[in-house]
Amino acid sequence: MTVTAASLAYPASPALLHRVGDRALSWLDAHRDFFRLTPEDRATGSATIERLKPIGELAINMQVLFREGVAGSRQRTRAGALLDFAWRELLDGGNVLAALQHDEPHSPVPLEVYAPFHELGHRHPGLEAALEVSRRTTTWTALEMVPNRRLGVLNAERKVGLTPSADFDQALARTWLGRLPEPWTVQLHIAYDVTHTVFHLTNWGEAPDRIPPDVAAYLTRYLPAWLDDWADLEHWDLLGELLVVDACLPRPTLDARLWERYAAAQAESGAMPIQHGMPEGDPDVVFDQVHHPTLVAAFASAMATSRALTTDAG
């Protein structure tokens, strides 16, 4: 019998898992104003798109927190206030997305950012009408993008209640993960492709059963080694995303050893560095460097805490 790190793993305590997310949410709330688009951002379409993505990720995180039911009353209040702030102040009730849709009618970004807000009850009829016009063009389905991004567009369409513009199974088959390649070929960008394929396939962890059995078996077998590798490299952003993937598997490990290392990397403020330790410098620059791994920490925490309370890990 071969003894592996995965076979020796024991699950982290729900208290540890929850604490990571609580601290991350505190940091995100305290730094909410840094998500704002600046006049310089608005003057440049590409800059606007880059600044909108974190707002969409913030909304997804709040949605996951509500959906998984692991937030205490204080967390729920804070998450609700953050979501309202994002919709009303950061996106001007959706007008920012509608303006981008007008300027770049075939960009999928307005749809992708709008989708979690729509699921949570927010509406912008003008944006939805403009999206329908764009989706009727051949260009909408002919746009060239990496396969896991195509999955993301299909999932966003589904979230908004639209008929997906392509077949999910065929889109999955075109991804790296869908082809079940040699696991030792995984490098940084491929690992991120893997995590985002799982995110879009499961609607950000809502439906883990959408992972086909052969893909789930592949991940169950090889994910522990990838987790160890990126933990050893102290790449906390990618490790956090891989921990979400673990939480989406039929029998998540929720490995305490990895979660303890991950939690130890988190700053007292609740921020999570991308890799190694926290950066220093101008607050705006630091925010740009750590907001994504901190959002990932909140996401991973909510998913892992939920699975720890509802499934048998291991």
C-alpha positions in Angstrom: 0.0 0.0 0.0 1.3 3.4 -1.0 0.9 6.1 1.7 0.4 9.5 0.3 0.0 13.0 1.8 -3.6 12.9 0.8 -4.2 9.6 2.6 -2.7 11.0 5.8 -4.7 14.3 5.6 -7.3 15.2 8.2 -9.8 18.0 7.7 -9.4 21.5 9.1 -11.7 22.6 11.8 -14.7 24.7 10.7 -13.5 27.4 13.1 -10.2 27.8 11.3 -11.9 27.7 7.9 -14.4 30.3 8.9 -11.9 32.6 10.5 -10.0 33.0 7.3 -13.1 34.3 5.5 -14.2 36.5 8.4 -10.9 38.3 8.4 -10.8 38.6 4.6 -14.3 40.1 4.6 -13.3 42.6 7.2 -10.4 43.7 5.0 -12.6 44.0 1.9 -15.1 46.0 3.8 -12.5 48.4 5.2 -11.0 48.9 1.7 -14.3 49.1 -0.2 -13.5 52.6 -1.6 -10.4 51.3 -3.4 -12.8 49.4 -5.7 -14.1 52.6 -7.2 -13.4 53.5 -10.8 -11.3 56.7 -11.1 -11.9 59.3 -13.8 -8.7 58.0 -15.5 -10.3 54.5 -15.5 -13.5 55.8 -17.1 -11.5 57.6 -19.8 -9.9 54.3 -21.0 -12.1 51.4 -22.0 -9.5 48.8 -21.3 -8.8 50.3 -17.8 -12.5 50.3 -17.1 -12.8 46.6 -17.9 -9.8 45.8 -15.6 -11.4 47.8 -12.8 -14.8 46.2 -13.2 -13.6 42.6 -12.9 -12.8 43.0 -9.1 -16.3 44.4 -8.6 -17.8 41.3 -10.2 -15.6 39.1 -8.1 -16.7 41.0 -5.0 -20.3 40.3 -5.9 -19.7 36.6 -6.5 -18.1 36.4 -3.1 -21.0 38.0 -1.4 -23.4 35.7 -3.3 -21.4 32.6 -2.3 -21.5 33.7 1.4 -25.3 34.1 1.3 -25.8 30.9 -0.6 -23.7 28.7 1.5 -25.3 29.9 4.7 -22.1 30.0 6.7 -22.1 33.7 7.6 -23.0 34.8 11.1 -25.3 37.8 11.6 -22.4 40.3 11.6 -21.0 38.8 8.4 -24.3 38.8 6.7 -24.9 42.4 7.5 -21.4 43.4 6.3 -21.8 41.3 3.1 -25.2 42.9 2.4 -23.9 46.4 2.8 -20.9 45.6 0.6 -23.1 44.2 -2.1 -25.4 47.3 -2.0 -22.4 49.5 -2.1 -21.0 47.7 -5.1 -24.3 48.0 -7.1 -25.4 51.5 -6.1 -22.1 53.3 -5.8 -19.5 51.4 -7.7 -21.7 50.5 -10.7 -24.2 53.4 -10.3 -27.1 50.9 -10.3 -25.8 49.2 -13.4 -25.4 52.3 -15.5 -21.6 51.8 -15.6 -22.1 48.4 -17.2 -24.7 49.7 -19.6 -22.3 52.4 -20.7 -19.6 49.8 -21.3 -22.0 47.6 -23.2 -22.8 50.6 -25.4 -19.2 51.4 -26.1 -18.0 47.7 -26.5 -21.2 45.8 -27.5 -19.4 42.5 -28.0 -17.4 42.5 -24.8 -18.6 39.7 -22.5 -17.4 41.7 -19.4 -20.7 43.6 -18.8 -22.6 40.4 -18.8 -20.1 38.6 -16.6 -20.1 41.4 -14.0 -23.9 41.8 -14.2 -24.7 38.1 -13.7 -24.1 37.7 -9.9 -26.0 41.0 -9.3 -28.9 39.7 -11.4 -29.0 36.5 -9.4 -29.2 38.5 -6.2 -32.2 40.5 -7.5 -30.7 43.6 -9.1 -32.0 44.6 -12.6 -31.0 47.0 -15.3 -33.5 46.6 -18.2 -31.5 48.8 -20.6 -28.4 46.6 -20.2 -30.4 43.4 -20.7 -32.0 44.8 -23.9 -28.5 45.7 -25.2 -27.2 42.3 -24.3 -30.0 40.7 -26.3 -29.1 42.7 -29.4 -25.4 41.7 -29.1 -26.3 38.0 -28.5 -28.2 37.9 -31.8 -25.1 38.5 -33.8 -22.8 35.9 -35.2 -19.9 37.8 -33.6 -21.1 36.9 -30.1 -20.5 33.2 -30.7 -17.5 33.7 -33.0 -15.5 35.8 -30.5 -12.1 34.1 -29.9 -11.4 33.4 -26.3 -9.7 30.7 -24.3 -12.0 27.7 -23.7 -12.5 28.2 -19.9 -13.5 31.8 -20.6 -16.1 30.5 -23.0 -17.4 28.4 -20.1 -17.6 31.6 -18.0 -19.7 33.4 -20.7 -22.0 30.4 -20.9 -22.4 30.3 -17.1 -23.0 34.1 -17.0 -25.8 33.7 -19.6 -27.3 30.9 -17.6 -27.2 33.1 -14.4 -29.0 35.9 -16.1 -31.7 33.5 -17.4 -30.6 33.5 -21.0 -30.3 30.4 -23.2 -26.5 29.6 -23.3 -25.1 30.5 -26.7 -23.1 27.2 -26.9 -23.2 23.7 -25.5 -21.6 23.3 -22.0 -20.3 19.8 -22.6 -18.6 20.7 -25.8 -17.1 23.8 -24.2 -15.8 21.8 -21.3 -14.3 19.2 -23.8 -12.2 22.0 -25.3 -10.6 23.1 -22.0 -7.3 21.7 -20.7 -9.1 20.0 -17.8 -11.7 18.5 -20.0 -9.0 16.6 -21.9 -7.5 15.1 -18.7 -3.9 15.7 -19.8 -0.7 14.6 -18.1 -0.8 16.1 -14.5 2.9 16.8 -14.4 2.5 19.4 -17.2 0.6 21.7 -14.9 2.2 25.1 -14.6 1.0 28.4 -13.3 -1.3 29.5 -16.1 -2.6 26.0 -16.6 -3.4 25.7 -12.9 -5.5 28.9 -13.1 -7.2 27.4 -16.2 -8.1 24.4 -14.1 -9.6 26.4 -11.3 -11.6 28.6 -13.5 -13.0 25.7 -15.5 -14.3 24.3 -12.2 -15.6 27.6 -11.0 -17.6 28.2 -14.2 -18.7 24.6 -14.5 -20.1 24.5 -11.0 -21.4 28.1 -11.0 -18.8 29.1 -8.4 -19.3 26.0 -6.3 -23.1 26.0 -6.3 -23.4 22.7 -8.2 -20.4 20.5 -7.7 -22.4 17.6 -9.2 -21.9 19.3 -12.6 -18.3 18.1 -12.6 -18.4 14.9 -14.8 -17.3 11.7 -12.9 -14.1 11.3 -15.0 -13.0 14.9 -14.3 -13.9 14.5 -10.6 -11.8 11.3 -10.4 -8.9 13.0 -12.2 -9.0 15.9 -9.8 -9.3 13.7 -6.7 -6.2 11.8 -7.8 -3.9 14.7 -8.8 -5.2 17.8 -6.9 -3.4 16.9 -3.6 0.0 17.0 -5.4 -0.8 20.3 -7.0 -1.9 21.7 -3.6 1.3 20.6 -2.0 3.4 22.1 -4.8 1.8 25.6 -4.7 1.8 25.6 -0.9 5.6 24.9 -1.0 6.0 27.8 -3.4 3.9 30.0 -1.1 1.7 31.0 -3.9 -1.3 31.8 -1.8 -3.5 33.2 -4.5 -3.4 30.0 -6.6 -3.4 27.8 -3.5 -6.7 29.5 -2.4 -8.3 28.8 -5.8 -7.1 25.2 -5.6 -8.6 24.9 -2.2 -12.0 25.9 -3.7 -11.6 23.1 -6.3 -11.0 20.7 -3.4 -14.2 21.9 -1.8 -16.1 21.2 -5.0 -15.1 17.5 -5.1 -17.4 14.7 -4.0 -15.1 14.0 -1.0 -13.1 17.1 -0.2 -10.0 16.7 1.9 -10.1 20.2 3.5 -6.6 19.3 4.5 -5.8 20.9 7.9 -2.1 21.0 7.1 -2.6 23.1 4.0 -5.3 25.3 5.6 -3.1 26.0 8.6 -0.3 27.2 6.3 -2.8 29.2 4.2 -4.3 30.9 7.4 -0.8 31.7 8.7 0.0 33.6 5.5 -2.9 35.9 6.0 -2.0 39.3 7.4 -3.5 40.5 10.7 -5.6 42.9 8.7 -7.2 40.1 6.9 -5.4 40.7 3.6 -3.9 37.7 1.8 -0.7 38.2 -0.3 -0.3 36.8 -3.7 2.9 35.0 -2.9 5.2 34.9 0.1 4.6 37.9 2.4 2.6 41.1 2.3 3.8 43.8 0.0 4.5 47.3 1.2 4.1 50.7 -0.3 1.3 53.1 -1.5 -2.1 51.8 -0.3 -3.5 52.0 -3.8 -0.7 49.8 -5.1 -0.9 47.4 -2.3 -4.7 47.1 -2.8 -4.2 46.2 -6.5 -1.7 43.5 -5.5 -3.7 41.9 -2.7 -7.4 42.4 -3.4 -7.7 39.3 -5.6 -6.0 36.8 -3.2 -8.1 38.3 -0.4 -11.3 37.8 -2.4 -10.1 34.2 -3.1 -9.6 33.7 0.6 -13.1 34.7 1.3 -14.4 32.4 -1.4 -12.3 29.4 -0.3 -13.4 29.9 3.3 -17.1 30.0 2.5 -16.9 26.9 0.4 -14.7 24.9 2.7 -16.7 25.9 5.8 -19.9 24.8 4.1 -18.5 21.5 3.0 -17.0 20.9 6.5 -20.4 21.3 8.0 -22.3 19.2 5.4 -20.1 16.4 4.1 -17.6 13.8 5.2 -14.2 15.1 4.2 -11.3 12.9 3.4 
